[in-house]
Each structure stands twice: as C-alpha cells, then as structure tokens.
Amino acid sequence: MSAEEETLEERKVNVLAKLRGYTIISREKSKDAVAYVAEDPDGKKRILIWCLSAETVGIPAINKMAKAMKDAGVDSGIIVSSGRYTNAAKQAAKKKHIELLPKTFPSFNIFSHVLVPKHEILTPEEREKILAQYRVQPHQLPQIKASDPAVKAIGAKPGDILRITRQSPTAGVHVAYRYVVEG
C-alpha cells in the first residue's frame, strides 16, 4: 500500500503501534472499517484495532466491535476515528475494554519533537521502589491527566506512575514522576 492510499486513521494506527511497541499481525479491510490485530510487546495479549471513517461513533459501533473482539478471542480493542464519540459510546466502551482514541491523537511520533520529553510507564517493581524511596503514596505525586497526548500515546491508564526524563543544557538529565489520573 502506498502512502497516498493510507488514510489518516491508518497512519495513527502505525504511530500507535510504534509508540506502544505493538506488533501488527494482520490487516483486513472492509467497506466501513480497516481492522488490525496487534500483539503487545510481551506477546501475551492481542489487541483488535479498528479504523473507522464515520462522522459519529455510537453504541452500534461499540457493540459491533465487542462482538468482533469476542469472535477474534481478544480481550481489548481500540477504535481510531476522526469523528466524534457519543457519550453513550464512551460509557459502553469503558465497560467493554475498548479504548477510544480521540481525533486529536497525532498522526506522527510526538516524542521526536525536541520539546516533548521521554515518558515511560513504571513497572510494578520500579513503582514500589520509587514510592519507598520518596516515602509517599501514589496520590501524593504530581499528577498528569489520562487525556494528555503523551499519556494517550504510550497507553498509560489512571493509577499508573510515569517517569518523565528531560534533557537540559543547564541541569543535565532531570527525572520527574507523575501519577496518572482521570481526565
């Protein structure tokens, strides 16, 4: 497939896969969607990713995705659309383990920009070590919203702790920790 034929949503899927370390296993095109099956970096979990060109994504699309996930034997799904999501669709997606990527999700790697620092999700071991080192509870750390573009890009969920590493000509390397909250 040439770059001219690739839709904006498909470019977003490629960026998403690269940032989260997903391996795309298959791609299937139908009249109303492009479906990808991807595998997480550990190779333990499969994710169904749909690119929809609909203006509005509602409950029927969520139910159709949930059925496709069940048929494919995957636990989670992601819908990529340039349209808007209805409130009912947002609620239903949360219950059915479907992530809705906002239309503002970048179609390029935001971490390649000089002003965007490196963001990483801490492993459970690193999390415990940092909390013990600073003698704090997670909610006492500075917060970052789950809707932040960098948080969305790496797939962090509320409750995760991020390590943000900034390069500075005066301070050298600065490491900060942020607690991901709803929003």
Backbone as a chain_set.jsonl record, in Angstrom:
{"seq": "MSAEEETLEERKVNVLAKLRGYTIISREKSKDAVAYVAEDPDGKKRILIWCLSAETVGIPAINKMAKAMKDAGVDSGIIVSSGRYTNAAKQAAKKKHIELLPKTFPSFNIFSHVLVPKHEILTPEEREKILAQYRVQPHQLPQIKASDPAVKAIGAKPGDILRITRQSPTAGVHVAYRYVVEG", "coords": {"N": [[0.855, -1.189, 0.0], [0.635, 2.158, -0.877], [1.786, 5.375, 0.368], [0.0, 7.355, -0.359], [-2.477, 6.132, -0.482], [-2.991, 5.446, 2.088], [-5.018, 6.063, 4.871], [-5.742, 8.775, 7.184], [-6.45, 7.749, 9.678], [-5.26, 5.216, 9.546], [-2.563, 5.907, 9.484], [-2.378, 6.912, 12.047], [-2.756, 4.539, 13.491], [-0.401, 3.169, 12.833], [1.504, 4.843, 14.054], [0.643, 4.629, 16.71], [1.078, 1.864, 17.164], [3.863, 1.759, 16.933], [4.706, 3.475, 19.044], [3.682, 2.183, 21.328], [4.817, -0.263, 21.131], [3.575, -2.38, 19.833], [3.071, -5.261, 17.781], [1.988, -5.594, 14.592], [-0.13, -8.007, 13.432], [-2.09, -8.798, 11.58], [-4.027, -7.377, 8.864], [-7.103, -6.228, 7.791], [-9.421, -5.199, 5.402], [-12.593, -3.694, 5.147], [-15.788, -2.53, 3.859], [-16.551, -0.4, 5.559], [-14.593, -0.14, 7.509], [-11.166, -0.551, 8.655], [-9.494, -3.221, 9.906], [-7.18, -4.186, 12.356], [-5.111, -6.644, 13.818], [-3.193, -6.77, 16.605], [-0.239, -7.424, 18.578], [0.856, -7.237, 21.937], [3.977, -5.925, 23.389], [5.035, -7.967, 25.034], [3.982, -10.211, 23.965], [1.89, -11.558, 25.024], [-0.718, -10.671, 24.947], [-3.403, -9.952, 22.758], [-4.635, -7.383, 20.643], [-7.419, -5.799, 19.207], [-7.711, -3.518, 16.651], [-9.539, -0.952, 15.282], [-10.07, 1.094, 12.456], [-12.146, 3.643, 11.851], [-14.113, 5.495, 9.573], [-16.288, 6.969, 10.147], [-18.479, 9.757, 10.823], [-19.666, 10.079, 13.311], [-19.284, 8.074, 16.144], [-21.114, 5.652, 17.631], [-23.188, 3.726, 19.931], [-23.931, 1.384, 18.328], [-21.545, 0.865, 16.862], [-19.749, 0.31, 18.932], [-20.893, -1.995, 20.05], [-20.685, -3.704, 17.849], [-17.912, -3.823, 17.631], [-17.309, -5.049, 20.093], [-18.443, -7.566, 19.684], [-16.873, -8.452, 17.539], [-14.416, -8.555, 18.843], [-14.888, -10.618, 20.653], [-15.349, -12.742, 18.857], [-12.822, -12.878, 17.671], [-11.316, -13.575, 19.801], [-9.972, -11.802, 21.536], [-9.021, -9.634, 24.278], [-9.059, -6.862, 24.535], [-9.745, -3.738, 22.83], [-9.252, -1.14, 20.373], [-10.493, 1.843, 19.09], [-10.037, 3.877, 16.344], [-10.778, 6.954, 15.151], [-11.704, 9.756, 13.131], [-13.901, 11.097, 13.65], [-16.49, 12.088, 16.024], [-17.166, 10.824, 19.361], [-20.061, 9.494, 20.825], [-21.586, 10.247, 24.019], [-22.807, 8.043, 25.212], [-21.522, 5.994, 23.845], [-18.918, 6.298, 24.799], [-19.243, 5.564, 27.498], [-20.139, 2.891, 27.223], [-17.941, 1.775, 25.907], [-15.95, 1.877, 27.853], [-16.852, -0.047, 29.675], [-16.618, -2.326, 28.145], [-13.951, -2.742, 27.668], [-12.754, -1.226, 25.613], [-10.724, 1.039, 24.035], [-11.015, 4.403, 23.167], [-9.593, 6.276, 20.801], [-8.904, 9.697, 20.689], [-9.864, 12.191, 18.232], [-7.875, 14.004, 18.146], [-5.53, 12.645, 18.454], [-2.156, 12.312, 17.593], [-0.827, 12.002, 14.229], [1.762, 11.441, 13.914], [4.986, 10.794, 15.392], [5.036, 12.051, 18.484], [7.063, 12.168, 20.316], [9.387, 12.618, 18.973], [9.749, 15.258, 18.786], [11.608, 18.086, 19.863], [10.811, 19.415, 22.198], [9.25, 17.649, 23.651], [9.496, 15.529, 26.292], [10.878, 12.258, 27.188], [8.594, 9.729, 28.03], [7.721, 7.164, 30.275], [6.1, 4.212, 31.417], [6.106, 3.044, 34.678], [7.295, -0.111, 35.857], [5.764, -2.604, 38.019], [7.692, -3.258, 40.021], [9.56, -1.123, 39.858], [7.833, 0.927, 40.527], [7.134, 0.37, 43.24], [9.667, 0.662, 44.378], [10.268, 3.399, 43.905], [8.161, 4.683, 45.295], [8.767, 3.841, 47.895], [11.318, 4.934, 48.169], [10.843, 7.726, 48.116], [9.036, 7.856, 50.129], [6.164, 8.109, 49.887], [2.655, 8.059, 49.016], [0.985, 6.975, 46.003], [-0.945, 8.94, 45.184], [0.123, 11.25, 46.228], [2.071, 12.154, 44.58], [2.989, 14.481, 41.942], [0.432, 15.15, 39.529], [-0.792, 13.865, 36.349], [-2.947, 14.14, 33.627], [-5.0, 11.542, 32.211], [-5.846, 12.13, 29.715], [-3.852, 13.546, 28.518], [-1.805, 14.113, 25.677], [0.715, 12.739, 25.471], [0.447, 10.766, 27.408], [-1.737, 9.327, 26.415], [-0.527, 8.417, 24.082], [1.43, 6.554, 24.939], [-0.149, 4.756, 26.201], [-0.858, 4.76, 28.916], [-2.747, 4.245, 31.905], [-5.251, 5.493, 34.247], [-3.943, 5.56, 37.518], [-1.464, 4.528, 36.963], [2.095, 5.131, 37.211], [4.269, 7.485, 35.869], [7.545, 7.901, 34.453], [9.265, 10.703, 33.657], [11.668, 11.877, 31.593], [13.794, 14.479, 31.139], [16.0, 16.24, 29.011], [18.429, 18.653, 29.607], [20.27, 21.617, 28.907], [21.401, 23.018, 31.013], [20.735, 21.725, 33.456], [21.363, 19.119, 32.965], [20.37, 15.846, 33.054], [17.057, 15.49, 33.949], [14.792, 13.884, 36.025], [11.421, 13.199, 36.488], [8.463, 12.247, 38.265], [5.135, 11.225, 37.661], [1.732, 10.85, 38.568], [-0.871, 9.161, 37.056], [-4.086, 10.371, 36.431], [-7.729, 10.338, 36.132], [-9.264, 12.032, 33.371]], "CA": [[0.0, 0.0, 0.0], [1.436, 3.376, -0.945], [1.453, 6.381, 1.369], [-1.137, 8.145, -0.821], [-3.704, 5.4, -0.222], [-3.149, 5.272, 3.533], [-5.872, 7.09, 5.468], [-5.238, 9.418, 8.383], [-6.645, 6.801, 10.776], [-4.26, 4.159, 9.416], [-1.293, 6.499, 9.92], [-2.449, 6.968, 13.511], [-2.545, 3.173, 13.983], [1.026, 2.877, 12.7], [2.193, 5.6, 15.108], [0.239, 3.995, 17.972], [1.772, 0.582, 17.266], [5.282, 2.024, 17.157], [4.9, 4.056, 20.371], [3.345, 1.213, 22.379], [5.575, -1.489, 20.909], [2.709, -3.44, 19.31], [3.421, -5.894, 16.52], [0.76, -5.797, 13.817], [-0.141, -9.371, 12.921], [-2.884, -8.872, 10.359], [-4.783, -6.191, 8.45], [-8.244, -6.622, 6.969], [-10.19, -4.025, 5.012], [-13.983, -3.901, 4.739], [-16.314, -1.288, 3.267], [-16.683, 0.693, 6.516], [-13.511, -0.099, 8.501], [-9.938, -1.313, 8.468], [-9.257, -3.892, 11.18], [-5.827, -4.69, 12.604], [-4.89, -7.432, 15.028], [-1.833, -6.472, 17.048], [0.204, -8.133, 19.767], [1.616, -6.35, 22.816], [5.412, -6.227, 23.352], [5.333, -9.224, 25.721], [3.452, -11.306, 23.17], [0.895, -12.255, 25.829], [-2.063, -10.142, 24.753], [-3.73, -9.461, 21.417], [-5.498, -6.206, 20.633], [-8.102, -5.539, 17.947], [-7.728, -2.081, 16.387], [-10.406, -0.588, 14.157], [-10.048, 2.448, 11.898], [-13.472, 3.968, 11.333], [-14.177, 6.804, 8.928], [-17.605, 7.53, 10.456], [-18.528, 11.105, 11.422], [-20.004, 9.886, 14.713], [-19.198, 6.689, 16.582], [-22.112, 5.459, 18.672], [-23.364, 2.412, 20.545], [-23.857, 0.263, 17.375], [-20.138, 0.58, 16.538], [-19.145, -0.294, 20.121], [-21.414, -3.359, 20.138], [-20.098, -4.445, 16.733], [-16.51, -4.048, 17.997], [-17.292, -6.029, 21.183], [-18.723, -8.877, 19.068], [-15.679, -8.816, 16.765], [-13.377, -8.918, 19.813], [-15.248, -11.943, 21.174], [-15.124, -13.685, 17.764], [-11.377, -12.994, 17.434], [-10.696, -14.074, 21.026], [-9.094, -10.795, 22.137], [-9.582, -9.027, 25.483], [-9.212, -5.411, 24.461], [-9.813, -3.164, 21.496], [-9.009, 0.294, 20.217], [-11.15, 2.423, 17.92], [-9.396, 5.092, 15.865], [-11.724, 7.633, 14.271], [-11.57, 11.209, 13.046], [-15.2, 11.629, 14.038], [-16.657, 12.25, 17.471], [-17.758, 9.697, 20.056], [-21.205, 9.9, 21.643], [-21.369, 9.977, 25.443], [-23.217, 6.661, 25.465], [-20.46, 5.141, 23.307], [-17.789, 6.389, 25.73], [-19.578, 4.754, 28.677], [-20.179, 1.478, 26.823], [-16.579, 1.363, 25.569], [-15.226, 1.678, 29.104], [-17.308, -1.317, 30.254], [-16.26, -3.447, 27.271], [-12.492, -2.726, 27.478], [-12.435, -0.646, 24.303], [-10.14, 2.379, 24.151], [-11.405, 5.287, 22.07], [-8.563, 7.291, 20.562], [-9.534, 10.954, 20.269], [-9.461, 12.648, 16.887], [-6.676, 14.82, 18.307], [-4.348, 11.787, 18.555], [-1.275, 12.713, 16.487], [-0.509, 11.043, 13.172], [3.219, 11.433, 13.859], [5.571, 10.48, 16.686], [5.206, 13.308, 19.228], [8.293, 12.122, 21.104], [10.521, 13.026, 18.154], [9.86, 16.719, 18.899], [12.629, 18.483, 20.832], [10.209, 19.899, 23.441], [8.479, 16.604, 24.323], [10.43, 14.608, 26.947], [10.6, 10.825, 27.159], [7.63, 9.272, 29.031], [7.723, 5.711, 30.422], [5.261, 3.678, 32.495], [6.934, 2.263, 35.598], [6.905, -1.491, 36.141], [5.371, -2.703, 39.438], [8.878, -3.237, 40.879], [10.053, 0.257, 39.878], [6.812, 1.706, 41.234], [7.32, 0.162, 44.682], [10.972, 1.22, 44.746], [10.16, 4.872, 43.912], [7.274, 5.08, 46.396], [9.516, 3.627, 49.139], [12.444, 5.892, 48.194], [10.341, 9.065, 48.454], [8.105, 7.683, 51.252], [4.89, 8.739, 49.519], [1.602, 7.267, 48.379], [0.907, 7.435, 44.608], [-1.731, 10.17, 45.029], [0.896, 12.398, 46.702], [2.952, 12.596, 43.497], [2.338, 15.399, 40.988], [-0.48, 14.392, 38.673], [-0.902, 14.12, 34.918], [-4.246, 13.611, 33.195], [-5.004, 10.433, 31.256], [-6.146, 12.688, 28.396], [-2.645, 14.197, 27.993], [-1.398, 13.413, 24.448], [1.828, 11.812, 25.704], [-0.093, 9.65, 28.186], [-2.519, 8.544, 25.455], [0.375, 7.801, 23.115], [2.103, 5.373, 25.485], [-1.167, 3.826, 26.685], [-0.954, 4.738, 30.381], [-4.107, 4.275, 32.445], [-5.301, 6.082, 35.585], [-3.341, 4.695, 38.532], [-0.07, 4.277, 36.592], [3.074, 6.172, 37.513], [5.153, 7.711, 34.722], [8.859, 8.521, 34.621], [9.461, 11.66, 32.574], [13.093, 12.202, 31.566], [14.066, 15.666, 30.326], [17.398, 16.629, 28.788], [18.547, 20.099, 29.76], [21.663, 22.059, 28.782], [21.898, 23.526, 32.299], [20.535, 20.776, 34.555], [21.738, 17.771, 32.554], [19.199, 14.98, 32.934], [16.109, 15.672, 35.051], [13.775, 12.843, 36.055], [10.24, 13.535, 37.288], [7.459, 11.182, 38.309], [3.762, 11.736, 37.628], [0.659, 9.879, 38.812], [-1.901, 9.344, 36.038], [-5.449, 10.479, 36.982], [-8.809, 10.503, 35.148], [-9.448, 13.397, 32.899]], "C": [[0.89, 1.238, 0.0], [0.948, 4.383, 0.071], [0.24, 7.211, 0.957], [-2.47, 7.477, -0.469], [-3.993, 5.254, 1.268], [-3.981, 6.412, 4.114], [-5.2, 7.671, 6.71], [-5.331, 8.46, 9.577], [-5.595, 5.691, 10.743], [-2.865, 4.661, 9.806], [-1.243, 6.561, 11.447], [-2.223, 5.591, 14.123], [-1.065, 2.81, 13.913], [1.842, 3.586, 13.77], [1.911, 4.959, 16.465], [1.009, 2.691, 18.186], [3.247, 0.788, 17.579], [5.527, 2.53, 18.577], [4.66, 3.052, 21.498], [4.069, -0.119, 22.213], [4.745, -2.658, 20.41], [3.292, -3.987, 18.01], [2.12, -6.159, 15.772], [0.857, -7.149, 13.127], [-0.912, -9.461, 11.61], [-3.632, -7.566, 10.117], [-5.88, -6.674, 7.522], [-9.068, -5.384, 6.666], [-11.598, -4.44, 4.617], [-14.512, -2.568, 4.221], [-16.362, -0.124, 4.252], [-15.549, 0.796, 7.53], [-12.282, -0.844, 8.007], [-9.623, -1.895, 9.835], [-7.832, -4.43, 11.229], [-5.89, -5.593, 13.833], [-3.431, -7.221, 15.373], [-1.526, -7.273, 18.31], [1.026, -7.177, 20.609], [3.089, -6.77, 22.833], [5.787, -7.552, 24.018], [4.886, -10.439, 24.917], [2.385, -12.102, 23.902], [-0.531, -11.858, 25.489], [-2.232, -9.668, 23.314], [-4.748, -8.34, 21.53], [-6.11, -6.071, 19.252], [-8.19, -4.027, 17.773], [-8.568, -1.831, 15.143], [-10.185, 0.852, 13.756], [-11.414, 2.701, 11.288], [-13.454, 5.354, 10.713], [-15.515, 7.493, 9.2], [-17.485, 8.914, 11.087], [-18.765, 11.009, 12.915], [-19.955, 8.404, 15.034], [-20.135, 6.544, 17.773], [-22.127, 4.04, 19.198], [-23.3, 1.264, 19.527], [-22.412, -0.123, 17.025], [-19.443, -0.108, 17.71], [-19.587, -1.75, 20.246], [-20.826, -4.256, 19.048], [-18.633, -4.789, 17.033], [-16.417, -5.117, 19.09], [-17.534, -7.441, 20.641], [-17.5, -9.36, 18.279], [-14.531, -9.236, 17.693], [-13.621, -10.33, 20.343], [-14.97, -13.015, 20.117], [-13.636, -13.94, 17.521], [-10.635, -13.523, 18.659], [-9.697, -13.105, 21.635], [-9.816, -10.121, 23.301], [-9.861, -7.542, 25.352], [-9.196, -4.936, 23.019], [-9.556, -1.67, 21.528], [-9.747, 0.749, 18.965], [-10.451, 3.734, 17.595], [-10.352, 5.729, 14.866], [-11.431, 9.122, 14.256], [-12.886, 11.897, 13.378], [-15.274, 11.821, 15.541], [-17.311, 10.996, 18.049], [-18.933, 10.206, 20.881], [-20.895, 9.568, 23.099], [-21.732, 8.542, 25.792], [-22.142, 5.686, 24.975], [-19.248, 5.144, 24.234], [-18.018, 5.52, 26.954], [-19.543, 3.263, 28.345], [-18.774, 0.953, 26.525], [-15.774, 1.061, 26.831], [-15.57, 0.316, 29.709], [-16.818, -2.512, 29.451], [-14.777, -3.494, 26.93], [-12.087, -2.271, 26.075], [-11.917, 0.759, 24.533], [-10.555, 3.192, 22.926], [-10.323, 6.352, 21.905], [-9.237, 8.57, 20.085], [-9.051, 11.37, 18.886], [-8.221, 13.521, 16.951], [-5.402, 13.986, 18.447], [-3.448, 12.082, 17.354], [-1.019, 11.604, 15.474], [0.997, 11.008, 12.919], [3.727, 11.134, 15.263], [5.843, 11.771, 17.454], [6.512, 13.334, 20.014], [9.541, 12.468, 20.285], [10.701, 14.546, 18.177], [10.795, 17.068, 20.048], [12.027, 18.911, 22.185], [9.391, 18.845, 24.2], [9.457, 15.604, 24.941], [9.983, 13.158, 26.847], [9.663, 10.467, 28.325], [7.669, 7.745, 29.071], [6.787, 5.326, 31.563], [6.157, 2.816, 33.372], [6.391, 0.847, 35.744], [6.486, -1.559, 37.614], [6.564, -2.652, 40.404], [9.443, -1.818, 41.001], [9.116, 1.155, 40.675], [7.012, 1.603, 42.747], [8.621, 0.779, 45.173], [10.908, 2.748, 44.869], [9.295, 5.347, 45.075], [7.97, 4.914, 47.744], [10.637, 4.651, 49.28], [11.98, 7.273, 48.642], [9.358, 9.053, 49.628], [6.792, 8.422, 51.022], [3.909, 7.682, 49.023], [1.487, 7.784, 46.947], [0.166, 8.76, 44.445], [-1.006, 11.42, 45.521], [1.892, 12.904, 45.659], [2.236, 13.653, 42.658], [1.529, 14.584, 39.989], [-0.389, 14.802, 37.207], [-2.2, 13.463, 34.466], [-4.084, 12.496, 32.158], [-5.273, 10.929, 29.84], [-4.949, 13.421, 27.781], [-2.172, 13.422, 26.761], [-0.259, 12.406, 24.643], [1.362, 10.582, 26.467], [-0.902, 8.736, 27.274], [-1.592, 7.768, 24.524], [1.039, 6.543, 23.66], [1.131, 4.377, 26.107], [-1.261, 3.716, 28.193], [-2.403, 4.897, 30.812], [-4.092, 4.982, 33.804], [-4.798, 5.078, 36.629], [-1.889, 4.354, 38.221], [0.81, 5.425, 37.062], [4.023, 6.255, 36.325], [6.485, 8.282, 35.17], [9.043, 9.418, 33.406], [10.909, 12.142, 32.661], [13.328, 13.343, 30.597], [15.568, 15.891, 30.21], [17.469, 18.151, 28.866], [20.008, 20.511, 29.632], [22.244, 22.535, 30.12], [21.8, 22.51, 33.427], [20.986, 19.361, 34.206], [20.497, 16.933, 32.314], [18.329, 15.185, 34.168], [15.017, 14.616, 34.938], [12.645, 13.278, 36.981], [9.273, 12.369, 37.228], [6.089, 11.811, 38.374], [2.792, 10.58, 37.817], [-0.466, 10.169, 37.829], [-3.285, 9.309, 36.701], [-6.453, 10.606, 35.841], [-8.812, 11.917, 34.608], [-9.119, 13.619, 31.488]], "O": [[1.81, 1.336, 0.812], [-0.167, 4.271, 0.581], [-0.477, 7.72, 1.818], [-3.461, 8.153, -0.194], [-5.125, 4.967, 1.657], [-3.689, 7.585, 3.878], [-4.219, 7.126, 7.217], [-4.406, 8.372, 10.384], [-5.097, 5.273, 11.789], [-2.079, 3.918, 10.393], [-0.207, 6.298, 12.059], [-1.572, 5.478, 15.161], [-0.533, 2.204, 14.843], [2.769, 3.003, 14.333], [2.822, 4.767, 17.271], [1.531, 2.448, 19.274], [3.816, 0.07, 18.401], [6.452, 2.07, 19.246], [5.361, 3.074, 22.509], [3.946, -1.003, 23.061], [5.159, -3.81, 20.545], [3.924, -3.261, 17.243], [1.249, -6.871, 16.272], [1.779, -7.412, 12.354], [-0.471, -10.101, 10.656], [-3.841, -6.766, 11.028], [-5.629, -7.431, 6.585], [-9.38, -4.605, 7.567], [-11.793, -5.394, 3.865], [-13.771, -1.588, 4.152], [-16.228, 1.028, 3.84], [-15.535, 1.726, 8.336], [-12.345, -1.649, 7.078], [-9.498, -1.158, 10.814], [-7.345, -5.042, 10.279], [-6.64, -5.326, 14.772], [-2.543, -7.457, 14.554], [-2.427, -7.734, 19.01], [1.807, -6.391, 20.073], [3.424, -7.85, 22.347], [6.756, -8.194, 23.61], [5.348, -11.555, 25.152], [2.009, -13.191, 23.467], [-1.46, -12.632, 25.722], [-1.33, -9.066, 22.73], [-5.614, -8.354, 22.405], [-5.419, -6.21, 18.242], [-8.691, -3.331, 18.656], [-8.337, -2.424, 14.09], [-10.117, 1.737, 14.61], [-11.797, 2.047, 10.318], [-12.854, 6.279, 11.259], [-15.84, 8.49, 8.556], [-16.519, 9.207, 11.791], [-18.163, 11.743, 13.7], [-20.504, 7.579, 14.305], [-19.976, 7.217, 18.791], [-21.212, 3.255, 18.95], [-22.671, 0.247, 19.819], [-22.098, -1.307, 16.907], [-18.634, -1.013, 17.503], [-18.772, -2.633, 20.512], [-20.508, -5.42, 19.294], [-18.169, -5.89, 16.735], [-15.553, -5.991, 19.029], [-16.902, -8.398, 21.089], [-17.137, -10.535, 18.344], [-13.771, -10.151, 17.376], [-12.695, -11.131, 20.468], [-14.422, -14.071, 20.432], [-13.231, -15.059, 17.206], [-9.46, -13.879, 18.569], [-8.684, -13.529, 22.192], [-11.044, -10.039, 23.325], [-10.783, -7.017, 25.976], [-8.711, -5.621, 22.118], [-9.633, -1.028, 22.575], [-9.643, 0.124, 17.909], [-10.291, 4.595, 18.46], [-10.698, 5.119, 13.854], [-10.965, 9.683, 15.248], [-12.973, 13.125, 13.386], [-14.268, 11.732, 16.246], [-17.926, 10.211, 17.328], [-18.823, 11.227, 21.558], [-20.052, 8.717, 23.385], [-21.04, 7.898, 26.58], [-21.883, 4.67, 25.62], [-18.619, 4.105, 24.433], [-17.111, 4.82, 27.403], [-18.982, 2.468, 29.098], [-18.456, -0.189, 26.856], [-15.007, 0.098, 26.868], [-14.689, -0.392, 30.196], [-16.621, -3.593, 30.005], [-14.378, -4.204, 26.007], [-11.204, -2.85, 25.443], [-12.591, 1.581, 25.154], [-10.455, 2.722, 21.792], [-10.158, 7.22, 22.762], [-10.058, 8.53, 19.169], [-7.984, 10.96, 18.431], [-7.578, 13.76, 15.929], [-4.31, 14.544, 18.548], [-3.923, 12.101, 16.218], [-0.998, 10.422, 15.818], [1.45, 10.599, 11.85], [2.963, 11.215, 16.226], [6.772, 12.507, 17.12], [7.014, 14.409, 20.344], [10.63, 12.597, 20.844], [11.686, 15.064, 17.652], [10.773, 16.414, 21.091], [12.688, 18.775, 23.215], [8.89, 19.13, 25.288], [10.169, 14.908, 24.218], [8.848, 12.87, 26.468], [9.91, 10.856, 29.467], [7.653, 7.098, 28.023], [6.695, 6.039, 32.562], [6.884, 1.958, 32.871], [5.178, 0.633, 35.753], [6.82, -0.659, 38.384], [6.46, -2.069, 41.483], [9.765, -1.362, 42.098], [9.561, 2.036, 41.41], [7.055, 2.614, 43.447], [8.669, 1.354, 46.261], [11.433, 3.319, 45.824], [9.65, 6.302, 45.765], [7.793, 5.74, 48.639], [10.88, 5.173, 50.368], [12.643, 7.92, 49.453], [8.902, 10.106, 50.072], [6.364, 9.24, 51.836], [4.291, 6.569, 48.662], [1.855, 8.93, 46.689], [0.587, 9.613, 43.663], [-1.461, 12.534, 45.264], [2.489, 13.966, 45.835], [1.007, 13.714, 42.662], [1.899, 13.461, 39.645], [0.026, 15.91, 36.869], [-2.511, 12.348, 34.883], [-3.16, 12.509, 31.344], [-4.966, 10.236, 28.87], [-5.027, 13.872, 26.637], [-2.139, 12.192, 26.793], [-0.274, 11.334, 24.038], [1.829, 9.474, 26.203], [-0.775, 7.514, 27.345], [-1.843, 6.602, 24.216], [1.198, 5.565, 22.929], [1.531, 3.28, 26.497], [-1.697, 2.687, 28.708], [-3.185, 5.595, 30.167], [-3.044, 5.065, 34.445], [-5.178, 3.907, 36.621], [-1.151, 3.934, 39.113], [0.338, 6.541, 37.282], [4.518, 5.239, 35.835], [6.558, 9.044, 36.134], [8.986, 8.956, 32.267], [11.324, 12.732, 33.658], [13.099, 13.212, 29.395], [16.309, 15.751, 31.183], [16.657, 18.849, 28.258], [20.891, 19.847, 30.175], [23.455, 22.46, 30.327], [22.693, 22.44, 34.271], [20.989, 18.489, 35.075], [19.667, 17.269, 31.47], [18.805, 15.068, 35.297], [14.392, 14.468, 33.887], [12.884, 13.676, 38.121], [9.262, 11.601, 36.265], [5.893, 12.815, 39.059], [2.997, 9.482, 37.299], [-0.963, 11.293, 37.77], [-3.622, 8.372, 37.424], [-6.081, 10.94, 34.716], [-8.419, 12.867, 35.286], [-9.242, 14.741, 30.995]]}, "num_chains": 1, "name": "protein.A"}
